[in-house]
Amino acid sequence: MNLFGWQRAVIKVGSALIAPEGGPCSGQYLLSIARYINECRRLNREVVLVSSGSVAAGRSLIAHGEIPSIAEKQAMAAVGQTKMMANWSRFFDFPCAQILLTHEDLADRRRYVNIKNTIRELLNNGILPIVNENDSVATQELKVGDNDNLAALVAQVSDADLLMICSDIDGLYTADPRTHADAELIPHIKKITPQIYALAGGTTNKIATGGMRTKIEAAEKATLNGIHTLIVNGRNGQVFDRLLQNELLGSWFERQASPKKARKYWLQHTLKSHGEIQVDLGAQAALSKKGASLLSIGIQAVRGKFNKGDAVLVCAPDGTPLGKGISQYSALELAKIKGIQSRQIADILGYCPSDVVIHRDDLVLI
């Protein structure tokens, strides 16, 4: 694997690195990670950070029993989130943005598109998105469940080609290294199988409980969507120095397809089309030959009923299908703005959620 080949990475950092030993937010392990992020940005590579730690950061400020209640944990998250963000911000001389998500946000197509747009614009403006689960309001049925799986979902929504999970373990071993002296690190996993899951152990395994199993689940989600996944020890600063030298100290889960092929398959075969957008000859040429986004001015007709975030067919003036994409507007909205300039959208609708109708990253040509 060419570790220098990626262009956009999601880096997940766990609570054990942010608030070591259950204490307050600390820079003990974050400095080397932040230095790595800074160097990646210098190399014109984009990073999205998924950070745990809000509950741990706020624990000392909320009165609680031996086992905090859900309400107490939510209060800890509410006060701890600002501390966690401030802890990260002090390492960077560029702006950081906070994004708080729940599973419901990622499951809803409209919100999914909004999240994608927000991350895209933040990166376009050189801002580091820092994502966390919205623990201050999420109830159990809405929670993603752990930030490993959250990071995999964020990697998908942000069109990343690398997911890096930073934890307090070196990677996937042949056995629990804490109890088996002969356990060996597995540096390369070509495909995640039941045998790989078995290496995580059962619920009695301290590594597996909220640990290695969720990391394998995250890796499976990511690799099936064309995203290489790494598990590395965030407590070892050498890990990040070696990554910059194109060397890996950890475990690499190989992606099962290229991001483009995985996304093409997802758009073509998984998402059902809810309508059609017919474009003019100018838009047809721009989409087919220039890889452009679809603008409202190039739309001639809209057919069917669909909402923002739904997949739609894009057709040539003669009705021939050109591709399929995710619409930033509903059919009703497009009927009002078809054929007009993007700058006029706000005048007609009273708002303008996007300058494009279908972004080129959300369009696959047939």
C-alpha positions as CSV (number, residue, x, y, z in Angstrom):
1,M,0.0,0.0,0.0
2,N,1.3,3.4,-0.9
3,L,0.5,5.4,2.2
4,F,1.2,8.6,0.3
5,G,-1.6,7.8,-2.2
6,W,-4.5,9.0,-0.2
7,Q,-6.0,12.5,-0.6
8,R,-8.7,12.6,2.1
9,A,-8.5,10.8,5.4
10,V,-10.7,10.4,8.4
11,I,-8.7,10.1,11.6
12,K,-10.5,8.7,14.7
13,V,-9.0,9.4,18.1
14,G,-10.4,7.6,21.2
15,S,-11.1,8.8,24.7
16,A,-8.1,6.9,26.1
17,L,-5.8,9.2,24.1
18,I,-7.7,12.5,24.8
19,A,-8.3,11.9,28.5
20,P,-5.7,9.4,29.7
21,E,-6.4,7.3,32.8
22,G,-9.9,8.8,33.1
23,G,-8.5,12.2,33.8
24,P,-9.2,15.6,32.2
25,C,-8.3,16.5,28.6
26,S,-4.6,16.2,28.0
27,G,-2.1,16.9,25.2
28,Q,0.1,14.0,26.2
29,Y,-0.8,11.8,23.2
30,L,-2.4,14.4,20.9
31,L,0.7,16.4,20.1
32,S,2.1,13.8,17.7
33,I,-1.3,13.3,16.1
34,A,-1.7,17.0,15.6
35,R,1.8,17.3,14.2
36,Y,0.9,14.6,11.7
37,I,-2.3,16.4,10.7
38,N,-0.4,19.6,10.2
39,E,2.1,17.8,8.0
40,C,-0.6,16.1,5.9
41,R,-2.2,19.5,5.3
42,R,1.1,20.9,4.2
43,L,1.2,18.1,1.7
44,N,-2.2,19.2,0.4
45,R,-4.0,16.2,1.9
46,E,-7.3,16.8,3.6
47,V,-8.2,15.5,7.1
48,V,-11.5,15.0,8.9
49,L,-11.1,14.3,12.6
50,V,-13.5,12.1,14.6
51,S,-12.8,12.7,18.3
52,S,-14.2,11.0,21.4
53,G,-13.6,12.4,24.8
54,S,-16.5,14.8,25.6
55,V,-17.9,12.7,28.4
56,A,-14.5,12.1,29.9
57,A,-13.6,15.8,29.6
58,G,-16.7,16.8,31.6
59,R,-16.8,14.0,34.1
60,S,-15.2,16.0,36.9
61,L,-17.6,18.9,36.5
62,I,-20.9,17.0,37.0
63,A,-21.9,15.4,40.3
64,H,-22.5,11.7,39.8
65,G,-22.6,8.3,41.5
66,E,-20.3,5.4,40.9
67,I,-22.1,4.6,37.7
68,P,-23.4,7.8,36.1
69,S,-27.0,7.9,34.8
70,I,-27.7,8.7,31.1
71,A,-28.7,12.3,32.1
72,E,-25.5,12.7,34.0
73,K,-23.5,11.4,31.0
74,Q,-25.3,13.8,28.7
75,A,-24.5,16.7,31.0
76,M,-20.9,15.6,31.1
77,A,-20.9,15.6,27.3
78,A,-22.5,19.0,27.0
79,V,-19.9,20.7,29.2
80,G,-17.0,18.5,28.1
81,Q,-17.5,19.0,24.4
82,T,-16.2,22.6,24.6
83,K,-13.2,21.5,26.6
84,M,-12.4,18.8,24.1
85,M,-12.7,21.2,21.2
86,A,-10.4,23.8,23.0
87,N,-7.9,21.0,23.7
88,W,-7.6,20.2,19.9
89,S,-7.7,23.9,18.8
90,R,-4.6,24.8,20.7
91,F,-2.5,22.6,18.5
92,F,-3.5,24.2,15.2
93,D,-3.0,27.7,13.7
94,F,-6.0,27.2,11.4
95,P,-9.7,27.1,12.2
96,C,-11.5,24.0,13.6
97,A,-15.2,23.3,13.2
98,Q,-17.4,21.2,15.4
99,I,-19.9,18.8,13.9
100,L,-22.1,16.7,16.3
101,L,-24.0,13.8,14.8
102,T,-26.5,11.1,15.8
103,H,-27.4,7.9,13.9
104,E,-30.6,9.5,12.9
105,D,-28.7,12.3,11.1
106,L,-26.8,9.8,9.0
107,A,-29.8,7.6,8.3
108,D,-31.9,10.5,6.9
109,R,-31.0,11.2,3.3
110,R,-31.7,14.9,3.5
111,R,-29.5,15.3,6.6
112,Y,-26.9,13.0,5.1
113,V,-26.6,15.4,2.1
114,N,-26.4,18.4,4.4
115,I,-23.6,16.8,6.4
116,K,-21.8,16.0,3.1
117,N,-22.1,19.6,2.0
118,T,-20.9,21.0,5.3
119,I,-17.8,18.8,5.4
120,R,-17.1,19.6,1.7
121,E,-17.3,23.3,2.3
122,L,-15.2,23.2,5.4
123,L,-12.5,21.4,3.6
124,N,-12.7,23.7,0.6
125,N,-12.0,26.6,3.0
126,G,-9.1,25.0,4.8
127,I,-11.0,24.3,8.0
128,L,-10.5,21.1,10.0
129,P,-13.9,19.4,10.7
130,I,-13.9,17.7,14.2
131,V,-16.8,15.2,14.4
132,N,-18.3,13.6,17.5
133,E,-21.4,11.8,18.4
134,N,-24.0,14.2,19.9
135,D,-23.9,12.5,23.3
136,S,-25.5,15.5,25.0
137,V,-28.9,14.7,23.3
138,A,-28.6,11.2,21.8
139,T,-30.7,8.6,23.5
140,Q,-29.7,4.9,23.4
141,E,-31.8,4.1,20.3
142,L,-30.3,7.0,18.4
143,K,-26.7,6.5,19.2
144,V,-24.3,5.1,16.6
145,G,-22.9,3.2,19.6
146,D,-19.2,3.9,19.4
147,N,-17.0,6.3,17.6
148,D,-15.2,3.6,15.6
149,N,-18.4,2.9,13.7
150,L,-19.2,6.6,13.6
151,A,-15.8,7.2,12.0
152,A,-16.5,4.6,9.3
153,L,-19.8,6.4,8.5
154,V,-18.1,9.7,8.4
155,A,-15.5,8.3,6.1
156,Q,-18.3,7.3,3.7
157,V,-20.2,10.6,3.9
158,S,-17.0,12.7,3.4
159,D,-15.8,10.6,0.4
160,A,-12.5,9.7,2.2
161,D,-10.1,7.1,0.8
162,L,-8.4,6.4,4.1
163,L,-9.7,5.7,7.6
164,M,-7.2,5.7,10.5
165,I,-8.3,4.5,13.9
166,C,-6.0,5.7,16.6
167,S,-6.3,3.8,19.8
168,D,-4.2,2.5,22.7
169,I,-3.3,-0.8,21.0
170,D,-0.9,-1.5,18.2
171,G,-3.4,-3.2,15.9
172,L,-5.0,-6.6,15.3
173,Y,-3.1,-9.5,16.9
174,T,-3.4,-13.3,16.5
175,A,-4.4,-13.4,20.2
176,D,-4.8,-11.0,23.1
177,P,-1.3,-9.7,23.7
178,R,-2.1,-8.9,27.3
179,T,-2.6,-12.5,28.1
180,H,-0.7,-14.3,25.3
181,A,3.1,-13.6,25.2
182,D,3.3,-15.3,21.8
183,A,0.6,-13.1,20.2
184,E,1.8,-11.6,16.9
185,L,0.6,-8.4,15.2
186,I,-1.1,-8.9,11.9
187,P,0.2,-6.1,9.6
188,H,-2.1,-6.8,6.5
189,I,-5.6,-8.1,6.4
190,K,-6.8,-8.6,2.8
191,K,-10.4,-9.4,3.7
192,I,-12.4,-9.4,6.8
193,T,-13.8,-12.9,7.5
194,P,-15.4,-14.7,10.4
195,Q,-12.0,-15.8,11.4
196,I,-10.8,-12.2,11.7
197,Y,-13.8,-11.4,13.9
198,A,-12.9,-14.4,16.0
199,L,-9.5,-12.9,16.7
200,A,-11.3,-10.1,18.6
201,G,-12.4,-12.6,21.2
202,G,-15.7,-12.6,23.1
203,T,-17.1,-10.2,25.6
204,T,-14.8,-11.5,28.3
205,N,-11.8,-10.3,26.3
206,K,-10.8,-6.9,27.7
207,I,-9.5,-5.8,24.3
208,A,-12.8,-6.8,22.5
209,T,-15.2,-5.1,24.9
210,G,-15.9,-1.8,23.2
211,G,-12.5,-2.3,21.6
212,M,-11.2,-4.5,18.9
213,R,-14.5,-5.8,17.7
214,T,-15.9,-2.4,17.0
215,K,-12.7,-1.5,15.2
216,I,-13.1,-4.6,12.9
217,E,-16.8,-3.6,12.3
218,A,-15.7,-0.1,11.3
219,A,-13.0,-1.5,9.1
220,E,-15.5,-3.8,7.4
221,K,-17.9,-0.9,6.7
222,A,-15.1,1.2,5.3
223,T,-13.3,-1.4,3.2
224,L,-16.5,-2.5,1.5
225,N,-17.0,1.2,0.5
226,G,-13.5,1.4,-1.1
227,I,-11.7,2.9,2.0
228,H,-8.4,1.6,3.3
229,T,-8.4,1.3,7.0
230,L,-5.6,1.4,9.5
231,I,-5.5,0.6,13.2
232,V,-2.5,2.2,15.0
233,N,-1.4,3.0,18.5
234,G,-1.9,6.7,19.1
235,R,0.2,6.5,22.2
236,N,3.3,5.8,20.1
237,G,4.5,9.0,18.5
238,Q,6.8,7.1,16.2
239,V,3.7,5.7,14.4
240,F,3.0,9.1,12.8
241,D,6.7,9.8,12.0
242,R,6.8,6.5,10.2
243,L,3.6,7.1,8.3
244,L,5.1,10.2,6.9
245,Q,8.0,8.0,5.7
246,N,5.4,5.6,4.0
247,E,5.9,3.0,6.7
248,L,3.2,1.4,8.8
249,L,3.4,0.4,12.5
250,G,0.0,-1.2,12.9
251,S,-2.7,-3.2,10.9
252,W,-3.9,-2.4,7.5
253,F,-7.3,-3.6,6.3
254,E,-7.3,-3.6,2.5
255,R,-10.2,-2.0,0.7
256,Q,-12.3,-4.3,-1.4
257,A,-12.7,-1.9,-4.3
258,S,-11.5,1.6,-5.4
259,P,-13.6,4.4,-3.9
260,K,-14.8,5.3,-7.4
261,K,-16.0,1.8,-8.2
262,A,-17.5,1.4,-4.8
263,R,-19.4,4.6,-5.1
264,K,-20.5,3.8,-8.7
265,Y,-21.9,0.5,-7.5
266,W,-23.7,2.2,-4.6
267,L,-25.3,4.8,-6.8
268,Q,-26.1,2.5,-9.7
269,H,-27.3,-0.6,-7.8
270,T,-28.2,0.3,-4.2
271,L,-30.0,3.7,-4.5
272,K,-33.3,3.5,-6.3
273,S,-34.1,6.4,-8.7
274,H,-37.1,8.4,-7.7
275,G,-37.4,10.6,-10.8
276,E,-35.7,12.1,-13.8
277,I,-34.0,15.3,-14.7
278,Q,-33.7,16.1,-18.4
279,V,-30.8,18.4,-19.4
280,D,-30.0,20.5,-22.4
281,L,-27.2,19.9,-24.9
282,G,-24.8,22.3,-23.0
283,A,-25.3,20.5,-19.7
284,Q,-25.0,17.2,-21.5
285,A,-21.6,18.2,-22.9
286,A,-20.4,19.6,-19.5
287,L,-21.4,16.4,-17.6
288,S,-20.1,14.0,-20.2
289,K,-16.9,15.6,-21.3
290,K,-15.8,18.0,-18.5
291,G,-16.9,16.1,-15.4
292,A,-18.9,19.1,-14.3
293,S,-21.6,19.4,-11.7
294,L,-25.2,19.8,-12.8
295,L,-26.5,23.4,-12.5
296,S,-30.1,24.6,-12.6
297,I,-29.6,26.5,-15.8
298,G,-29.0,23.3,-17.7
299,I,-32.2,21.6,-16.7
300,Q,-35.0,21.4,-19.2
301,A,-37.6,19.2,-17.5
302,V,-38.2,17.4,-14.2
303,R,-40.3,14.2,-13.9
304,G,-41.4,12.2,-10.9
305,K,-41.7,13.0,-7.2
306,F,-38.5,13.1,-5.2
307,N,-37.0,14.9,-2.2
308,K,-33.6,16.4,-1.5
309,G,-31.1,13.6,-1.0
310,D,-32.9,11.1,-3.4
311,A,-31.2,9.5,-6.3
312,V,-32.5,10.6,-9.8
313,L,-31.7,9.7,-13.4
314,V,-30.1,12.4,-15.5
315,C,-31.2,12.2,-19.1
316,A,-30.1,13.8,-22.4
317,P,-32.5,16.0,-24.4
318,D,-33.6,12.9,-26.4
319,G,-34.4,11.0,-23.2
320,T,-31.3,8.8,-23.2
321,P,-30.0,8.2,-19.7
322,L,-26.7,9.9,-19.0
323,G,-26.2,9.0,-15.4
324,K,-27.6,8.8,-11.9
325,G,-26.9,11.3,-9.0
326,I,-28.1,12.6,-5.7
327,S,-30.2,15.7,-6.0
328,Q,-29.6,18.7,-3.7
329,Y,-33.2,19.8,-4.4
330,S,-36.7,18.3,-4.5
331,A,-38.7,17.9,-7.6
332,L,-41.0,20.8,-6.6
333,E,-38.0,23.1,-6.1
334,L,-36.4,22.1,-9.4
335,A,-39.6,22.8,-11.2
336,K,-39.4,26.4,-10.1
337,I,-35.6,26.9,-10.7
338,K,-35.0,24.9,-13.9
339,G,-33.3,27.0,-16.6
340,I,-32.2,29.8,-14.3
341,Q,-28.8,30.9,-13.1
342,S,-27.6,29.7,-9.7
343,R,-27.4,33.2,-8.4
344,Q,-31.1,33.6,-8.9
345,I,-32.2,30.6,-6.8
346,A,-32.4,32.5,-3.6
347,D,-34.6,35.1,-5.2
348,I,-37.1,32.5,-6.4
349,L,-37.1,30.0,-3.5
350,G,-36.1,32.4,-0.7
351,Y,-33.1,30.2,0.1
352,C,-30.2,28.5,-1.7
353,P,-28.9,25.4,0.0
354,S,-26.5,24.6,-2.9
355,D,-25.2,26.3,-6.0
356,V,-25.4,23.0,-7.8
357,V,-28.3,20.6,-8.3
358,I,-26.1,17.5,-8.4
359,H,-22.5,17.8,-7.3
360,R,-20.0,15.9,-9.6
361,D,-18.9,13.8,-6.6
362,D,-22.5,12.6,-6.3
363,L,-23.0,11.8,-10.0
364,V,-22.0,8.6,-11.8
365,L,-22.2,8.5,-15.6
366,I,-23.9,5.5,-17.3
